[in-house]
């Protein structure tokens, strides 16, 4: 652990040498950015039930869309390992 001076008043910020914590649940945009799956590829994989995902249903009061798609990073990592090319 290290400390870094933030101001002349002697306030210090604590920093660690550990990598940042990655969030477990990813939305469509985050999966595209972090894993490289385009939105259209994700749609096709979800439609054919080839990729693990969760659908959060929209409330009946809100008919804007069918809900939100979320991907569990742990399941995506395991799915990628199972389906990797040798």
PDB file of N, CA, C and O in Angstrom:
ATOM      1  N   UNK A   1       0.840  -1.156   0.000  1.00  0.00           N
ATOM      2  CA  UNK A   1       0.000   0.000   0.000  1.00  0.00           C
ATOM      3  C   UNK A   1       0.897   1.235   0.000  1.00  0.00           C
ATOM      4  O   UNK A   1       1.932   1.273   0.666  1.00  0.00           O
ATOM      5  N   UNK A   2       0.483   2.224  -0.748  1.00  0.00           N
ATOM      6  CA  UNK A   2       1.219   3.475  -0.781  1.00  0.00           C
ATOM      7  C   UNK A   2       0.252   4.624  -0.552  1.00  0.00           C
ATOM      8  O   UNK A   2      -0.960   4.485  -0.719  1.00  0.00           O
ATOM      9  N   UNK A   3       0.816   5.762  -0.167  1.00  0.00           N
ATOM     10  CA  UNK A   3       0.013   6.963   0.026  1.00  0.00           C
ATOM     11  C   UNK A   3       0.514   8.043  -0.910  1.00  0.00           C
ATOM     12  O   UNK A   3       1.711   8.143  -1.177  1.00  0.00           O
ATOM     13  N   UNK A   4      -0.408   8.848  -1.405  1.00  0.00           N
ATOM     14  CA  UNK A   4      -0.077   9.915  -2.334  1.00  0.00           C
ATOM     15  C   UNK A   4      -0.647  11.208  -1.771  1.00  0.00           C
ATOM     16  O   UNK A   4      -1.812  11.244  -1.373  1.00  0.00           O
ATOM     17  N   UNK A   5       0.158  12.279  -1.731  1.00  0.00           N
ATOM     18  CA  UNK A   5      -0.332  13.573  -1.252  1.00  0.00           C
ATOM     19  C   UNK A   5      -1.330  14.146  -2.229  1.00  0.00           C
ATOM     20  O   UNK A   5      -1.090  14.150  -3.436  1.00  0.00           O
ATOM     21  N   UNK A   6      -2.450  14.632  -1.721  1.00  0.00           N
ATOM     22  CA  UNK A   6      -3.485  15.219  -2.551  1.00  0.00           C
ATOM     23  C   UNK A   6      -3.490  16.737  -2.497  1.00  0.00           C
ATOM     24  O   UNK A   6      -3.894  17.387  -3.461  1.00  0.00           O
ATOM     25  N   UNK A   7      -3.049  17.313  -1.388  1.00  0.00           N
ATOM     26  CA  UNK A   7      -3.082  18.767  -1.264  1.00  0.00           C
ATOM     27  C   UNK A   7      -2.005  19.231  -0.310  1.00  0.00           C
ATOM     28  O   UNK A   7      -1.283  18.427   0.281  1.00  0.00           O
ATOM     29  N   UNK A   8      -1.909  20.539  -0.169  1.00  0.00           N
ATOM     30  CA  UNK A   8      -0.941  21.132   0.737  1.00  0.00           C
ATOM     31  C   UNK A   8      -1.299  20.869   2.188  1.00  0.00           C
ATOM     32  O   UNK A   8      -0.436  20.984   3.057  1.00  0.00           O
ATOM     33  N   UNK A   9      -2.539  20.521   2.476  1.00  0.00           N
ATOM     34  CA  UNK A   9      -2.999  20.277   3.841  1.00  0.00           C
ATOM     35  C   UNK A   9      -2.563  18.920   4.365  1.00  0.00           C
ATOM     36  O   UNK A   9      -2.809  18.595   5.526  1.00  0.00           O
ATOM     37  N   UNK A  10      -1.937  18.148   3.544  1.00  0.00           N
ATOM     38  CA  UNK A  10      -1.453  16.849   4.002  1.00  0.00           C
ATOM     39  C   UNK A  10      -2.461  15.724   3.875  1.00  0.00           C
ATOM     40  O   UNK A  10      -2.235  14.639   4.410  1.00  0.00           O
ATOM     41  N   UNK A  11      -3.585  15.954   3.169  1.00  0.00           N
ATOM     42  CA  UNK A  11      -4.541  14.876   2.940  1.00  0.00           C
ATOM     43  C   UNK A  11      -3.874  13.838   2.050  1.00  0.00           C
ATOM     44  O   UNK A  11      -3.157  14.174   1.108  1.00  0.00           O
ATOM     45  N   UNK A  12      -4.115  12.611   2.354  1.00  0.00           N
ATOM     46  CA  UNK A  12      -3.474  11.540   1.594  1.00  0.00           C
ATOM     47  C   UNK A  12      -4.527  10.585   1.045  1.00  0.00           C
ATOM     48  O   UNK A  12      -5.571  10.355   1.655  1.00  0.00           O
ATOM     49  N   UNK A  13      -4.221  10.047  -0.108  1.00  0.00           N
ATOM     50  CA  UNK A  13      -5.085   9.046  -0.729  1.00  0.00           C
ATOM     51  C   UNK A  13      -4.362   7.716  -0.623  1.00  0.00           C
ATOM     52  O   UNK A  13      -3.175   7.619  -0.937  1.00  0.00           O
ATOM     53  N   UNK A  14      -5.076   6.694  -0.183  1.00  0.00           N
ATOM     54  CA  UNK A  14      -4.491   5.376  -0.088  1.00  0.00           C
ATOM     55  C   UNK A  14      -4.656   4.659  -1.428  1.00  0.00           C
ATOM     56  O   UNK A  14      -5.760   4.602  -1.969  1.00  0.00           O
ATOM     57  N   UNK A  15      -3.582   4.122  -1.956  1.00  0.00           N
ATOM     58  CA  UNK A  15      -3.649   3.346  -3.191  1.00  0.00           C
ATOM     59  C   UNK A  15      -3.085   1.958  -2.910  1.00  0.00           C
ATOM     60  O   UNK A  15      -2.238   1.789  -2.033  1.00  0.00           O
ATOM     61  N   UNK A  16      -3.553   0.983  -3.650  1.00  0.00           N
ATOM     62  CA  UNK A  16      -3.049  -0.379  -3.500  1.00  0.00           C
ATOM     63  C   UNK A  16      -2.475  -0.838  -4.832  1.00  0.00           C
ATOM     64  O   UNK A  16      -2.727  -0.235  -5.875  1.00  0.00           O
ATOM     65  N   UNK A  17      -1.719  -1.889  -4.779  1.00  0.00           N
ATOM     66  CA  UNK A  17      -1.116  -2.449  -5.985  1.00  0.00           C
ATOM     67  C   UNK A  17      -1.977  -3.553  -6.579  1.00  0.00           C
ATOM     68  O   UNK A  17      -1.516  -4.305  -7.437  1.00  0.00           O
ATOM     69  N   UNK A  18      -3.227  -3.657  -6.128  1.00  0.00           N
ATOM     70  CA  UNK A  18      -4.127  -4.687  -6.614  1.00  0.00           C
ATOM     71  C   UNK A  18      -4.862  -4.186  -7.855  1.00  0.00           C
ATOM     72  O   UNK A  18      -5.148  -2.993  -7.962  1.00  0.00           O
ATOM     73  N   UNK A  19      -5.171  -5.083  -8.793  1.00  0.00           N
ATOM     74  CA  UNK A  19      -5.929  -4.666  -9.975  1.00  0.00           C
ATOM     75  C   UNK A  19      -7.335  -4.228  -9.574  1.00  0.00           C
ATOM     76  O   UNK A  19      -7.850  -4.673  -8.548  1.00  0.00           O
ATOM     77  N   UNK A  20      -7.963  -3.359 -10.373  1.00  0.00           N
ATOM     78  CA  UNK A  20      -9.317  -2.923 -10.035  1.00  0.00           C
ATOM     79  C   UNK A  20     -10.298  -4.097 -10.085  1.00  0.00           C
ATOM     80  O   UNK A  20     -10.127  -5.034 -10.865  1.00  0.00           O
ATOM     81  N   UNK A  21     -11.308  -4.025  -9.252  1.00  0.00           N
ATOM     82  CA  UNK A  21     -12.334  -5.072  -9.202  1.00  0.00           C
ATOM     83  C   UNK A  21     -13.241  -4.910 -10.417  1.00  0.00           C
ATOM     84  O   UNK A  21     -13.735  -3.818 -10.696  1.00  0.00           O
ATOM     85  N   UNK A  22     -13.451  -6.005 -11.129  1.00  0.00           N
ATOM     86  CA  UNK A  22     -14.340  -5.974 -12.292  1.00  0.00           C
ATOM     87  C   UNK A  22     -15.747  -6.315 -11.848  1.00  0.00           C
ATOM     88  O   UNK A  22     -15.950  -7.211 -11.029  1.00  0.00           O
ATOM     89  N   UNK A  23     -16.721  -5.597 -12.395  1.00  0.00           N
ATOM     90  CA  UNK A  23     -18.102  -5.891 -12.033  1.00  0.00           C
ATOM     91  C   UNK A  23     -18.523  -7.226 -12.631  1.00  0.00           C
ATOM     92  O   UNK A  23     -18.088  -7.594 -13.722  1.00  0.00           O
ATOM     93  N   UNK A  24     -19.366  -7.939 -11.912  1.00  0.00           N
ATOM     94  CA  UNK A  24     -19.752  -9.287 -12.319  1.00  0.00           C
ATOM     95  C   UNK A  24     -20.771  -9.291 -13.440  1.00  0.00           C
ATOM     96  O   UNK A  24     -20.656 -10.100 -14.361  1.00  0.00           O
ATOM     97  N   UNK A  25     -21.771  -8.411 -13.396  1.00  0.00           N
ATOM     98  CA  UNK A  25     -22.843  -8.416 -14.380  1.00  0.00           C
ATOM     99  C   UNK A  25     -22.586  -7.344 -15.427  1.00  0.00           C
ATOM    100  O   UNK A  25     -22.368  -6.178 -15.097  1.00  0.00           O
ATOM    101  N   UNK A  26     -22.615  -7.749 -16.696  1.00  0.00           N
ATOM    102  CA  UNK A  26     -22.335  -6.849 -17.811  1.00  0.00           C
ATOM    103  C   UNK A  26     -23.585  -6.657 -18.660  1.00  0.00           C
ATOM    104  O   UNK A  26     -24.375  -7.584 -18.840  1.00  0.00           O
ATOM    105  N   UNK A  27     -23.757  -5.443 -19.182  1.00  0.00           N
ATOM    106  CA  UNK A  27     -24.840  -5.221 -20.133  1.00  0.00           C
ATOM    107  C   UNK A  27     -24.312  -5.463 -21.552  1.00  0.00           C
ATOM    108  O   UNK A  27     -23.152  -5.836 -21.726  1.00  0.00           O
ATOM    109  N   UNK A  28     -25.133  -5.258 -22.534  1.00  0.00           N
ATOM    110  CA  UNK A  28     -24.761  -5.541 -23.927  1.00  0.00           C
ATOM    111  C   UNK A  28     -23.539  -4.738 -24.353  1.00  0.00           C
ATOM    112  O   UNK A  28     -22.615  -5.284 -24.956  1.00  0.00           O
ATOM    113  N   UNK A  29     -23.530  -3.445 -24.043  1.00  0.00           N
ATOM    114  CA  UNK A  29     -22.421  -2.585 -24.441  1.00  0.00           C
ATOM    115  C   UNK A  29     -21.117  -2.988 -23.757  1.00  0.00           C
ATOM    116  O   UNK A  29     -20.055  -2.983 -24.381  1.00  0.00           O
ATOM    117  N   UNK A  30     -21.200  -3.334 -22.474  1.00  0.00           N
ATOM    118  CA  UNK A  30     -19.995  -3.727 -21.736  1.00  0.00           C
ATOM    119  C   UNK A  30     -19.427  -5.042 -22.248  1.00  0.00           C
ATOM    120  O   UNK A  30     -18.209  -5.196 -22.336  1.00  0.00           O
ATOM    121  N   UNK A  31     -20.301  -6.002 -22.590  1.00  0.00           N
ATOM    122  CA  UNK A  31     -19.810  -7.262 -23.151  1.00  0.00           C
ATOM    123  C   UNK A  31     -19.121  -7.007 -24.487  1.00  0.00           C
ATOM    124  O   UNK A  31     -18.076  -7.592 -24.771  1.00  0.00           O
ATOM    125  N   UNK A  32     -19.701  -6.141 -25.301  1.00  0.00           N
ATOM    126  CA  UNK A  32     -19.087  -5.807 -26.597  1.00  0.00           C
ATOM    127  C   UNK A  32     -17.713  -5.178 -26.392  1.00  0.00           C
ATOM    128  O   UNK A  32     -16.760  -5.518 -27.094  1.00  0.00           O
ATOM    129  N   UNK A  33     -17.612  -4.275 -25.447  1.00  0.00           N
ATOM    130  CA  UNK A  33     -16.356  -3.570 -25.217  1.00  0.00           C
ATOM    131  C   UNK A  33     -15.288  -4.482 -24.612  1.00  0.00           C
ATOM    132  O   UNK A  33     -14.139  -4.462 -25.053  1.00  0.00           O
ATOM    133  N   UNK A  34     -15.651  -5.275 -23.614  1.00  0.00           N
ATOM    134  CA  UNK A  34     -14.660  -6.073 -22.894  1.00  0.00           C
ATOM    135  C   UNK A  34     -14.308  -7.392 -23.576  1.00  0.00           C
ATOM    136  O   UNK A  34     -13.176  -7.866 -23.473  1.00  0.00           O
ATOM    137  N   UNK A  35     -15.282  -7.986 -24.275  1.00  0.00           N
ATOM    138  CA  UNK A  35     -15.049  -9.304 -24.868  1.00  0.00           C
ATOM    139  C   UNK A  35     -15.039  -9.293 -26.393  1.00  0.00           C
ATOM    140  O   UNK A  35     -14.648 -10.283 -27.011  1.00  0.00           O
ATOM    141  N   UNK A  36     -15.459  -8.197 -27.004  1.00  0.00           N
ATOM    142  CA  UNK A  36     -15.394  -8.081 -28.452  1.00  0.00           C
ATOM    143  C   UNK A  36     -16.555  -8.691 -29.220  1.00  0.00           C
ATOM    144  O   UNK A  36     -16.466  -8.858 -30.436  1.00  0.00           O
ATOM    145  N   UNK A  37     -17.649  -9.029 -28.531  1.00  0.00           N
ATOM    146  CA  UNK A  37     -18.828  -9.543 -29.225  1.00  0.00           C
ATOM    147  C   UNK A  37     -19.668  -8.356 -29.690  1.00  0.00           C
ATOM    148  O   UNK A  37     -20.101  -7.548 -28.869  1.00  0.00           O
ATOM    149  N   UNK A  38     -19.903  -8.243 -30.990  1.00  0.00           N
ATOM    150  CA  UNK A  38     -20.752  -7.155 -31.477  1.00  0.00           C
ATOM    151  C   UNK A  38     -22.170  -7.349 -30.949  1.00  0.00           C
ATOM    152  O   UNK A  38     -22.543  -8.448 -30.538  1.00  0.00           O
ATOM    153  N   UNK A  39     -22.945  -6.290 -30.962  1.00  0.00           N
ATOM    154  CA  UNK A  39     -24.331  -6.374 -30.496  1.00  0.00           C
ATOM    155  C   UNK A  39     -25.130  -7.347 -31.346  1.00  0.00           C
ATOM    156  O   UNK A  39     -25.961  -8.090 -30.825  1.00  0.00           O
ATOM    157  N   UNK A  40     -24.885  -7.348 -32.654  1.00  0.00           N
ATOM    158  CA  UNK A  40     -25.626  -8.271 -33.527  1.00  0.00           C
ATOM    159  C   UNK A  40     -25.215  -9.723 -33.267  1.00  0.00           C
ATOM    160  O   UNK A  40     -26.057 -10.619 -33.326  1.00  0.00           O
ATOM    161  N   UNK A  41     -23.937  -9.962 -32.982  1.00  0.00           N
ATOM    162  CA  UNK A  41     -23.491 -11.323 -32.650  1.00  0.00           C
ATOM    163  C   UNK A  41     -24.119 -11.788 -31.344  1.00  0.00           C
ATOM    164  O   UNK A  41     -24.535 -12.940 -31.220  1.00  0.00           O
ATOM    165  N   UNK A  42     -24.183 -10.882 -30.371  1.00  0.00           N
ATOM    166  CA  UNK A  42     -24.822 -11.226 -29.099  1.00  0.00           C
ATOM    167  C   UNK A  42     -26.279 -11.609 -29.323  1.00  0.00           C
ATOM    168  O   UNK A  42     -26.761 -12.592 -28.760  1.00  0.00           O
ATOM    169  N   UNK A  43     -26.970 -10.841 -30.134  1.00  0.00           N
ATOM    170  CA  UNK A  43     -28.379 -11.124 -30.416  1.00  0.00           C
ATOM    171  C   UNK A  43     -28.534 -12.515 -31.022  1.00  0.00           C
ATOM    172  O   UNK A  43     -29.395 -13.286 -30.599  1.00  0.00           O
ATOM    173  N   UNK A  44     -27.706 -12.835 -32.007  1.00  0.00           N
ATOM    174  CA  UNK A  44     -27.794 -14.143 -32.662  1.00  0.00           C
ATOM    175  C   UNK A  44     -27.485 -15.277 -31.685  1.00  0.00           C
ATOM    176  O   UNK A  44     -28.151 -16.312 -31.698  1.00  0.00           O
ATOM    177  N   UNK A  45     -26.475 -15.078 -30.840  1.00  0.00           N
ATOM    178  CA  UNK A  45     -26.108 -16.104 -29.864  1.00  0.00           C
ATOM    179  C   UNK A  45     -27.215 -16.287 -28.811  1.00  0.00           C
ATOM    180  O   UNK A  45     -27.487 -17.410 -28.386  1.00  0.00           O
ATOM    181  N   UNK A  46     -27.850 -15.184 -28.393  1.00  0.00           N
ATOM    182  CA  UNK A  46     -28.964 -15.292 -27.445  1.00  0.00           C
ATOM    183  C   UNK A  46     -30.154 -15.976 -28.097  1.00  0.00           C
ATOM    184  O   UNK A  46     -30.780 -16.849 -27.495  1.00  0.00           O
ATOM    185  N   UNK A  47     -30.466 -15.583 -29.324  1.00  0.00           N
ATOM    186  CA  UNK A  47     -31.610 -16.145 -30.046  1.00  0.00           C
ATOM    187  C   UNK A  47     -31.481 -17.659 -30.206  1.00  0.00           C
ATOM    188  O   UNK A  47     -32.463 -18.390 -30.085  1.00  0.00           O
ATOM    189  N   UNK A  48     -30.255 -18.121 -30.479  1.00  0.00           N
ATOM    190  CA  UNK A  48     -30.024 -19.557 -30.656  1.00  0.00           C
ATOM    191  C   UNK A  48     -29.663 -20.254 -29.335  1.00  0.00           C
ATOM    192  O   UNK A  48     -29.334 -21.440 -29.321  1.00  0.00           O
ATOM    193  N   UNK A  49     -29.730 -19.500 -28.225  1.00  0.00           N
ATOM    194  CA  UNK A  49     -29.460 -20.029 -26.879  1.00  0.00           C
ATOM    195  C   UNK A  49     -28.080 -20.659 -26.767  1.00  0.00           C
ATOM    196  O   UNK A  49     -27.905 -21.693 -26.123  1.00  0.00           O
ATOM    197  N   UNK A  50     -27.111 -20.025 -27.400  1.00  0.00           N
ATOM    198  CA  UNK A  50     -25.747 -20.530 -27.352  1.00  0.00           C
ATOM    199  C   UNK A  50     -24.894 -19.833 -26.301  1.00  0.00           C
ATOM    200  O   UNK A  50     -23.847 -20.356 -25.920  1.00  0.00           O
ATOM    201  N   UNK A  51     -25.309 -18.682 -25.832  1.00  0.00           N
ATOM    202  CA  UNK A  51     -24.532 -17.913 -24.860  1.00  0.00           C
ATOM    203  C   UNK A  51     -25.354 -17.751 -23.585  1.00  0.00           C
ATOM    204  O   UNK A  51     -26.560 -17.517 -23.664  1.00  0.00           O
ATOM    205  N   UNK A  52     -24.724 -17.871 -22.398  1.00  0.00           N
ATOM    206  CA  UNK A  52     -25.489 -17.696 -21.161  1.00  0.00           C
ATOM    207  C   UNK A  52     -25.816 -16.220 -20.914  1.00  0.00           C
ATOM    208  O   UNK A  52     -24.943 -15.358 -21.015  1.00  0.00           O
ATOM    209  N   UNK A  53     -27.067 -15.941 -20.592  1.00  0.00           N
ATOM    210  CA  UNK A  53     -27.484 -14.570 -20.300  1.00  0.00           C
ATOM    211  C   UNK A  53     -28.709 -14.597 -19.401  1.00  0.00           C
ATOM    212  O   UNK A  53     -29.360 -15.629 -19.243  1.00  0.00           O
ATOM    213  N   UNK A  54     -29.008 -13.458 -18.823  1.00  0.00           N
ATOM    214  CA  UNK A  54     -30.215 -13.289 -18.002  1.00  0.00           C
ATOM    215  C   UNK A  54     -31.018 -12.145 -18.572  1.00  0.00           C
ATOM    216  O   UNK A  54     -30.464 -11.143 -19.025  1.00  0.00           O
ATOM    217  N   UNK A  55     -32.323 -12.301 -18.547  1.00  0.00           N
ATOM    218  CA  UNK A  55     -33.238 -11.269 -19.033  1.00  0.00           C
ATOM    219  C   UNK A  55     -33.971 -10.707 -17.827  1.00  0.00           C
ATOM    220  O   UNK A  55     -34.660 -11.438 -17.114  1.00  0.00           O
ATOM    221  N   UNK A  56     -33.822  -9.418 -17.601  1.00  0.00           N
ATOM    222  CA  UNK A  56     -34.538  -8.749 -16.521  1.00  0.00           C
ATOM    223  C   UNK A  56     -35.806  -8.196 -17.130  1.00  0.00           C
ATOM    224  O   UNK A  56     -35.761  -7.285 -17.957  1.00  0.00           O
ATOM    225  N   UNK A  57     -36.923  -8.736 -16.729  1.00  0.00           N
ATOM    226  CA  UNK A  57     -38.209  -8.352 -17.311  1.00  0.00           C
ATOM    227  C   UNK A  57     -38.583  -6.932 -16.921  1.00  0.00           C
ATOM    228  O   UNK A  57     -38.380  -6.507 -15.784  1.00  0.00           O
ATOM    229  N   UNK A  58     -39.136  -6.205 -17.892  1.00  0.00           N
ATOM    230  CA  UNK A  58     -39.632  -4.853 -17.638  1.00  0.00           C
ATOM    231  C   UNK A  58     -40.921  -4.951 -16.839  1.00  0.00           C
ATOM    232  O   UNK A  58     -41.660  -5.929 -16.956  1.00  0.00           O
ATOM    233  N   UNK A  59     -41.185  -3.951 -16.040  1.00  0.00           N
ATOM    234  CA  UNK A  59     -42.434  -3.948 -15.286  1.00  0.00           C
ATOM    235  C   UNK A  59     -43.611  -3.780 -16.241  1.00  0.00           C
ATOM    236  O   UNK A  59     -43.450  -3.249 -17.339  1.00  0.00           O
ATOM    237  N   UNK A  60     -44.762  -4.218 -15.836  1.00  0.00           N
ATOM    238  CA  UNK A  60     -45.941  -4.121 -16.697  1.00  0.00           C
ATOM    239  C   UNK A  60     -46.328  -2.668 -16.949  1.00  0.00           C
ATOM    240  O   UNK A  60     -46.981  -2.375 -17.951  1.00  0.00           O
ATOM    241  N   UNK A  61     -45.942  -1.760 -16.069  1.00  0.00           N
ATOM    242  CA  UNK A  61     -46.243  -0.340 -16.251  1.00  0.00           C
ATOM    243  C   UNK A  61     -45.384   0.271 -17.355  1.00  0.00           C
ATOM    244  O   UNK A  61     -45.777   1.243 -18.000  1.00  0.00           O
ATOM    245  N   UNK A  62     -44.224  -0.305 -17.555  1.00  0.00           N
ATOM    246  CA  UNK A  62     -43.297   0.233 -18.543  1.00  0.00           C
ATOM    247  C   UNK A  62     -43.225  -0.705 -19.741  1.00  0.00           C
ATOM    248  O   UNK A  62     -42.623  -1.775 -19.649  1.00  0.00           O
ATOM    249  N   UNK A  63     -43.814  -0.330 -20.836  1.00  0.00           N
ATOM    250  CA  UNK A  63     -43.801  -1.152 -22.043  1.00  0.00           C
ATOM    251  C   UNK A  63     -42.808  -0.623 -23.067  1.00  0.00           C
ATOM    252  O   UNK A  63     -42.977  -0.839 -24.267  1.00  0.00           O
ATOM    253  N   UNK A  64     -41.772   0.071 -22.598  1.00  0.00           N
ATOM    254  CA  UNK A  64     -40.785   0.641 -23.518  1.00  0.00           C
ATOM    255  C   UNK A  64     -39.996  -0.456 -24.234  1.00  0.00           C
ATOM    256  O   UNK A  64     -39.701  -0.334 -25.423  1.00  0.00           O
ATOM    257  N   UNK A  65     -39.660  -1.517 -23.517  1.00  0.00           N
ATOM    258  CA  UNK A  65     -38.921  -2.624 -24.122  1.00  0.00           C
ATOM    259  C   UNK A  65     -39.258  -3.913 -23.384  1.00  0.00           C
ATOM    260  O   UNK A  65     -40.093  -3.922 -22.480  1.00  0.00           O
ATOM    261  N   UNK A  66     -38.614  -4.980 -23.771  1.00  0.00           N
ATOM    262  CA  UNK A  66     -38.887  -6.279 -23.160  1.00  0.00           C
ATOM    263  C   UNK A  66     -38.064  -6.525 -21.912  1.00  0.00           C
ATOM    264  O   UNK A  66     -38.183  -7.591 -21.309  1.00  0.00           O
ATOM    265  N   UNK A  67     -37.232  -5.577 -21.501  1.00  0.00           N
ATOM    266  CA  UNK A  67     -36.372  -5.763 -20.341  1.00  0.00           C
ATOM    267  C   UNK A  67     -34.925  -5.576 -20.720  1.00  0.00           C
ATOM    268  O   UNK A  67     -34.603  -5.204 -21.848  1.00  0.00           O
ATOM    269  N   UNK A  68     -34.058  -5.838 -19.766  1.00  0.00           N
ATOM    270  CA  UNK A  68     -32.628  -5.658 -19.970  1.00  0.00           C
ATOM    271  C   UNK A  68     -31.915  -6.993 -19.974  1.00  0.00           C
ATOM    272  O   UNK A  68     -32.249  -7.895 -19.206  1.00  0.00           O
ATOM    273  N   UNK A  69     -30.939  -7.107 -20.840  1.00  0.00           N
ATOM    274  CA  UNK A  69     -30.114  -8.305 -20.906  1.00  0.00           C
ATOM    275  C   UNK A  69     -28.878  -8.076 -20.057  1.00  0.00           C
ATOM    276  O   UNK A  69     -28.266  -7.009 -20.116  1.00  0.00           O
ATOM    277  N   UNK A  70     -28.510  -9.073 -19.267  1.00  0.00           N
ATOM    278  CA  UNK A  70     -27.290  -9.020 -18.472  1.00  0.00           C
ATOM    279  C   UNK A  70     -26.523 -10.319 -18.668  1.00  0.00           C
ATOM    280  O   UNK A  70     -27.106 -11.393 -18.818  1.00  0.00           O
ATOM    281  N   UNK A  71     -25.197 -10.193 -18.662  1.00  0.00           N
ATOM    282  CA  UNK A  71     -24.309 -11.348 -18.784  1.00  0.00           C
ATOM    283  C   UNK A  71     -23.506 -11.480 -17.502  1.00  0.00           C
ATOM    284  O   UNK A  71     -22.942 -10.499 -17.016  1.00  0.00           O
ATOM    285  N   UNK A  72     -23.451 -12.679 -16.954  1.00  0.00           N
ATOM    286  CA  UNK A  72     -22.653 -12.970 -15.769  1.00  0.00           C
ATOM    287  C   UNK A  72     -21.221 -13.246 -16.244  1.00  0.00           C
ATOM    288  O   UNK A  72     -20.980 -14.203 -16.980  1.00  0.00           O
ATOM    289  N   UNK A  73     -20.291 -12.416 -15.823  1.00  0.00           N
ATOM    290  CA  UNK A  73     -18.897 -12.557 -16.257  1.00  0.00           C
ATOM    291  C   UNK A  73     -18.352 -13.958 -15.978  1.00  0.00           C
ATOM    292  O   UNK A  73     -17.608 -14.504 -16.792  1.00  0.00           O
ATOM    293  N   UNK A  74     -18.713 -14.540 -14.842  1.00  0.00           N
ATOM    294  CA  UNK A  74     -18.224 -15.881 -14.497  1.00  0.00           C
ATOM    295  C   UNK A  74     -18.717 -16.924 -15.495  1.00  0.00           C
ATOM    296  O   UNK A  74     -17.959 -17.798 -15.915  1.00  0.00           O
ATOM    297  N   UNK A  75     -19.995 -16.826 -15.871  1.00  0.00           N
ATOM    298  CA  UNK A  75     -20.556 -17.778 -16.840  1.00  0.00           C
ATOM    299  C   UNK A  75     -19.983 -17.547 -18.236  1.00  0.00           C
ATOM    300  O   UNK A  75     -19.755 -18.504 -18.976  1.00  0.00           O
ATOM    301  N   UNK A  76     -19.750 -16.293 -18.602  1.00  0.00           N
ATOM    302  CA  UNK A  76     -19.169 -15.998 -19.917  1.00  0.00           C
ATOM    303  C   UNK A  76     -17.748 -16.555 -20.001  1.00  0.00           C
ATOM    304  O   UNK A  76     -17.374 -17.155 -21.009  1.00  0.00           O
ATOM    305  N   UNK A  77     -16.955 -16.356 -18.941  1.00  0.00           N
ATOM    306  CA  UNK A  77     -15.590 -16.892 -18.926  1.00  0.00           C
ATOM    307  C   UNK A  77     -15.595 -18.416 -19.038  1.00  0.00           C
ATOM    308  O   UNK A  77     -14.802 -18.991 -19.783  1.00  0.00           O
ATOM    309  N   UNK A  78     -16.496 -19.069 -18.289  1.00  0.00           N
ATOM    310  CA  UNK A  78     -16.596 -20.534 -18.348  1.00  0.00           C
ATOM    311  C   UNK A  78     -17.060 -20.981 -19.727  1.00  0.00           C
ATOM    312  O   UNK A  78     -16.548 -21.963 -20.265  1.00  0.00           O
ATOM    313  N   UNK A  79     -18.028 -20.268 -20.305  1.00  0.00           N
ATOM    314  CA  UNK A  79     -18.548 -20.590 -21.643  1.00  0.00           C
ATOM    315  C   UNK A  79     -17.442 -20.462 -22.692  1.00  0.00           C
ATOM    316  O   UNK A  79     -17.329 -21.299 -23.589  1.00  0.00           O
ATOM    317  N   UNK A  80     -16.639 -19.424 -22.575  1.00  0.00           N
ATOM    318  CA  UNK A  80     -15.530 -19.244 -23.518  1.00  0.00           C
ATOM    319  C   UNK A  80     -14.501 -20.380 -23.403  1.00  0.00           C
ATOM    320  O   UNK A  80     -13.980 -20.858 -24.411  1.00  0.00           O
ATOM    321  N   UNK A  81     -14.218 -20.802 -22.175  1.00  0.00           N
ATOM    322  CA  UNK A  81     -13.287 -21.911 -21.969  1.00  0.00           C
ATOM    323  C   UNK A  81     -13.828 -23.201 -22.590  1.00  0.00           C
ATOM    324  O   UNK A  81     -13.088 -23.946 -23.231  1.00  0.00           O
ATOM    325  N   UNK A  82     -15.114 -23.456 -22.396  1.00  0.00           N
ATOM    326  CA  UNK A  82     -15.744 -24.671 -22.935  1.00  0.00           C
ATOM    327  C   UNK A  82     -15.782 -24.670 -24.459  1.00  0.00           C
ATOM    328  O   UNK A  82     -15.731 -25.729 -25.084  1.00  0.00           O
ATOM    329  N   UNK A  83     -15.872 -23.495 -25.052  1.00  0.00           N
ATOM    330  CA  UNK A  83     -16.059 -23.391 -26.498  1.00  0.00           C
ATOM    331  C   UNK A  83     -14.837 -22.864 -27.248  1.00  0.00           C
ATOM    332  O   UNK A  83     -14.949 -22.401 -28.383  1.00  0.00           O
ATOM    333  N   UNK A  84     -13.695 -22.937 -26.620  1.00  0.00           N
ATOM    334  CA  UNK A  84     -12.495 -22.424 -27.291  1.00  0.00           C
ATOM    335  C   UNK A  84     -12.008 -23.394 -28.359  1.00  0.00           C
ATOM    336  O   UNK A  84     -12.162 -24.611 -28.253  1.00  0.00           O
ATOM    337  N   UNK A  85     -11.418 -22.807 -29.383  1.00  0.00           N
ATOM    338  CA  UNK A  85     -10.862 -23.621 -30.461  1.00  0.00           C
ATOM    339  C   UNK A  85      -9.506 -24.155 -30.021  1.00  0.00           C
ATOM    340  O   UNK A  85      -8.709 -23.434 -29.420  1.00  0.00           O
ATOM    341  N   UNK A  86      -9.256 -25.400 -30.319  1.00  0.00           N
ATOM    342  CA  UNK A  86      -7.992 -26.031 -29.908  1.00  0.00           C
ATOM    343  C   UNK A  86      -7.004 -25.991 -31.039  1.00  0.00           C
ATOM    344  O   UNK A  86      -5.880 -26.471 -30.894  1.00  0.00           O
TER     345      UNK A  86
END
